[in-house]
Amino acid sequence: MGVDAVLYRQVRAGSDRRRPVYVSIEVVADPQDVLLDLLKRVRGSGRTPLLDRVDPVGELTVHADRVAQLVAELPCLAEMARAPAEVDHIRRLARLARRCGERRDVEIRFEGD
């Protein structure tokens, strides 16, 4: 049960009766539970309030205006990394977050199983 990080782009604005429509444009998959394990190690430290809200069976949406906080918390995950796969996963998350920070019509969703 991993937590995938998915970058979504808004393709149509919502009206009074419709919600905005988003499409997935990039995924940092977590089939080996790498992110989930890292989150367990850092959770509750007081240093990652945004990442502490990631739900392994739910969804957390990080809008473009909150990406700076996500980027600031990623080094805390890096400190907990014990294996090359974990370091690589954090790098891919950082790249995804940078892409999200470059545009206003995107968001990252952490999607649990």
Residue pairs with C-beta under 8 A, 6 or more apart in sequence:
1 33
1 36
1 56
1 57
1 112
1 113
2 29
2 30
2 31
2 32
2 33
2 34
2 35
2 36
2 112
2 113
3 30
3 35
3 36
3 39
3 54
3 56
3 110
3 111
3 112
3 113
4 27
4 28
4 29
4 30
4 110
4 111
5 27
5 28
5 30
5 35
5 93
5 96
5 108
5 109
5 110
5 111
6 24
6 26
6 27
6 28
6 108
6 109
6 110
6 111
7 24
7 25
7 26
7 27
7 96
7 99
7 100
7 106
7 107
7 108
8 22
8 23
8 24
8 25
8 106
8 107
8 108
8 109
9 22
9 23
9 25
9 103
9 105
9 106
10 20
10 21
10 22
10 105
10 106
10 107
11 21
11 22
11 23
12 20
12 21
13 20
14 20
14 21
22 107
25 106
26 96
26 99
28 35
28 89
28 92
28 93
28 96
30 36
30 89
32 85
34 85
34 86
34 89
35 54
35 89
35 93
36 56
37 86
38 77
38 80
38 81
38 86
38 89
38 90
39 51
39 52
39 54
39 56
39 77
41 80
42 48
42 51
42 52
42 76
42 77
42 80
43 51
43 52
44 52
45 76
47 73
47 76
48 73
48 76
48 77
49 69
49 73
50 62
50 66
50 69
50 70
50 73
51 70
51 73
51 76
51 77
53 60
54 60
54 110
54 112
55 110
55 112
56 112
56 113
57 112
57 113
58 112
59 109
59 110
59 111
59 112
60 109
60 110
61 107
61 108
61 109
62 70
62 100
62 107
62 108
62 109
62 110
63 107
64 100
64 101
64 103
64 104
64 105
64 106
64 107
67 97
67 100
67 101
67 108
68 101
70 97
70 108
71 94
71 97
71 98
71 101
74 90
74 93
74 94
74 97
77 90
77 93
78 87
78 90
80 86
81 87
81 90
96 108
97 108
99 106
100 106
100 107
100 108
